[in-house]
Each structure stands twice: as C-alpha cells, then as structure tokens.
C-alpha cells in the first residue's frame, strides 16, 4: 500500500488487488479507479477508460493540487 497524504487536499491510496491483477487507486479528487497492466503500452491503464493511465492521472492531479510540476 502506498499512501500520499496531502494535508490540504486529502489522501491518495494505491493498493494492489492480486486476485484481479489490478492496482486500485483512491483519489480525493476523482474517486476510485482500477488499473490493469497493459504490456503493449507498458502502462497501468484504467479498466473503465483505457486511454487513462495511472501515471498520467496521478501527475495531473498532484500537479493541480500542489501547484508543483510533478514527474513520475
């Protein structure tokens, strides 16, 4: 489990869900997400919107929340 605690904005929690081979993300900005690894793109892609990668989502939200350019 990885928890990112932003005092002014809440907590991001990333957790593995082994039975489904997924990573689950809880975001105070956009809610709950499930990501599955896509070998072709070499990225964790959303199970509901395959154009959304977990890395891109985190970078966008953390940059907007903190006002600091985040790179992952």
N, C-alpha and C positions, 0 to 999 in steps of 0.2 A: 504494500500500500504506500502510495506517495500522497502526502497532503501538502498543499500550498496554502498557507494561511495569510490572507491579506487583511489586516486589521480593519481597514475601512470598507472592504468590499466583500468579505466572507471567505469561504474555503472552497478550494478545488480539491477533489479527491479522485485519484486514479487507482483502480484496483483491477487485478486480473480475475477473470471468471473462467477457470480452467475447463469446466465441462463443455462450454461453448467455444473455447479457444478465442476468447474475446478480452479486450480491455474495456472497462466501464469507467466513464468519466462523469462526475457530478460537478456541475458548474453553477455558481451563484448567478451568472448572467444568462445562460441559455438552457439550464436544466440538465436532464440526464441524457447521456449519449452512450452508445455501444459501438465499438470499433473492432473490425476483424482485419487481420493482416492480409494484404494483397501482394503476392510475390511478384507479379508483373510490374507494379508501380513501386514496389518496395516501400510501402507505406501502410499505416493503420487507417483504414477507411471506414466511414460511418456505415452502419448496417441500414440506415434509413435514407441516406443521401450519399451515394458512392462518390460524389465529387468532393466531399468534405473529408479532409484528413485530420487526424487528431492533432498533429503538429501545427498545421495551419490555424486550426481553431484556437488552440492554446496561445499561439503567438499573437493572433488578432485580439483576443480577449484580454490577455495580460498586458499587452501594449496599450490598449484603450483604457484599461483600469488604472494602470500605474503611471501612464504618461512617459514611460521609458521604452525605447526601442528594444524589444526582446528578440533574441535569436536562439533557436533550438536546433 
